[in-house]
C-alpha cells in the first residue's frame, strides 16, 4: 500500500475519532452524527478500510456502517471501494462485568468499486443484453460476524468513549455463490468466503 493511502486512511480515522469535538462546534442534525468509527482489515471492503456507523432500533442491536477501503497494487489493486453494511446482533452474552459477546450476527452489505474500469452495466454495444448478468462495480454480500464489546467506563475507567468492539466477519457475494454451485466439483466452498477483522470505537 502506498504511504499516501495509509496516511489518508489514518487521517480519516483520526477525524472520525475527533468527531465529538467537531460536532460541539457546529450545528448538525442529531441523526446525522456518527455514533462510532471503525477500522477493518480485509473482508471484501478493501485491504484496509475506515468508516463510521450508527446503531439502529430501540435495542441498538442493529448497526449501519459506511466505509471507504483501499487495495494496493501489489495485492490486486489499485482499488478504491465504498461500502454500506448492515448487521443485526440477535444474541447477547455477558462474559464478565463490562464485557459482552455477540456470537453470531447475520448481515448484508454492498460494495461499489470506483474507477473507469468498473461499470454498473455492461456495454450494450459490445455485449447483447443478458450476456453477463453481474455488475463489475456493484457487489451484494451476505455475512456473519462475532463481536466482543468492552464497556469503556467499566473496563478502561474512562468516559472519553463509550466502548470498544473487536470483531471477525466472514462474507461471500452473489458471484462467488453462483460460481460455486456451477462448479461444485472444482471449486472448494472455502474459496468463496472472505474474512475481515475489525475494531470499532463507540463515541
N, C-alpha and C positions, 0 to 999 in steps of 0.2 A: 504494500500500500504506500502511495506517495505520502511524504511528510505533510504536504499541504492538506491532503484529505484527512489525515489523522488530526491535524490541528483544527480543521473545520468541525469535525465531529466533537472534539473535546470542547471547543468554544461553544458549540450549540448546547452541549450537555451542561456546561457551566452556566450559561444564560438561563436555561430552564431551572437549574437549582436556585438561581438568584431571583426567580420569578416572584416570590412573595414580597421581596423588597421593591421590585418594579411595580407591581400592582398597587402597592401602598402609595405610590407617587402619581398614579394615573387612574382614570375612571374607566373600568371595564365592566360589562355585564357579568354578574357572578357566574352564570352558567358557562361563560367562555373561558374562565380562569382554570388552567390545568390544576389538577389535584395531585399529580405525581409525574415523575420523569423516569425514563427507562433507558438503559443501555443494554444492547444484546449482541452476542457473538453468534454468527451463522443463523441457521433456521429459516432459510429461503427469503430473508428480507435484507440480505447483504452480509458481507464478511464481518463488518461491524456496522451497527445502526444505533441511532439515538432518537428519542421521541418523547411525547407527553401523552397523558391519559386522564380519563375521568371514570370514577366509579358510577355504576348505574343501579337503579332501583332503590327502594327504601332499605333493603337489607344490605346494599352495597356489594352483593355477590357478583353482579355483572361488572364487566370492565371493557372500556373502549380505548384503544391506543391508536395514535398516529405516529408513524416513524419515517425517517429517511435513512437509507442504507447505502453502502458503497462496497463494491467488489473490485479489488486491484487487478491490474492486467495479468500479473503472474498467477492469479488464482481464477482466471477465466474471464476477467473484465477487459477493459474498464467498464463497469456498470454502475448506474445510479438508479436506485429503486425507492419508490414511496409505497407505503402500505397503510391500510386501515384494518385493525384487528379487534375482534370481539371474542370474549370468553366468559364463561359462567362457572362459578365455584359452588357446586351443589352440596358438597360435604365439607364441614369444618371440624377439625380435631384439635383440642387443646393439649399440647405436648407438656409444657410446663408453664408457669405463670409468665405471661408476656410473649409466648411463642406458640403460633398456631400453624397447623399443617392443612393444606388443601390438596388432597391426594390425587384427584382425577378431575381436571377441569376441561370440559369439551369447549371447542371454539371454532370459529370460522374467520378467515381473513382473505383480503385481496391485495395483490401486489401489482404495481404498474412500473414497467421498465421504461425509463426515459431515454430518448436518443433517436436519431434519424433511422437507425437500423431496425427499430421496432414500430409496429403498427397495430392499431385495433383491428383492422380488417385487411385481408389480402387484396392485392391489386386485381380488380375485376378485368382489367385489360390484359392481364397476364394469365390469370387462373380463372377457370369457369366457376360460377357460383356453387359453393358446397364442396369444392375440391379439397380444401383444407377447412376444417370446422373450428380450429382453435385460433386464438389471437396470439401473436408473438409478443405483444406488450402487456396484456392483462391476464393474470393467473388467479383463479379462485382456489382456496386451500381449505382443508379441514385439519384440525389439530387437537391434541390433548396434552395437558401440561400438569406438572406437580409443582406446588409453590409452598415455601415456608416463609411466614411473616413474623417479623420481630418488632414488637412494640417499643418505640424509641424511649419512651419515658421509663418503662419498667426494665428494659434490657440495657440501654445505654445511659439512662439517667439524664436525659436532655429533653427540652421542649422545642428545640430548633426545628426538628422534623417530627412527623407523627410515627414513622416507622420505616423499615427496610424489608423488602421481599427479595428472595432469590428463587429462581425457577428454572426448570428444564422443560422444554416443549418439543414434541415430536409432531411433524406435519407431513402432509402429502398434497398433491394437487390433482386436478381432473385429468391432465395429460398423462401424468405418471400412472394413474389408476387404469386408464383405458389401455395404455401401453402394456401394463402388467397382464390384464385379462386377455389381451390379444396375443401375448407371448408368455404364457404361464410356464411353458417348458424350458424357456431360455432365460427369462428374467427373474432373478430371485426377488421375493417380496421385500426383503430388507433393503433392496436398492431404490425403492420408491419412497422411502421415508427419510426425512432430514431432521437433524437435531439442532436446537438452538438453546443457548444458555444466557440467562438474563439477570439483571439487577434493577430493581425498581425502588425509588426513593419516594415515600409518601410525604407530601408537603403540608 
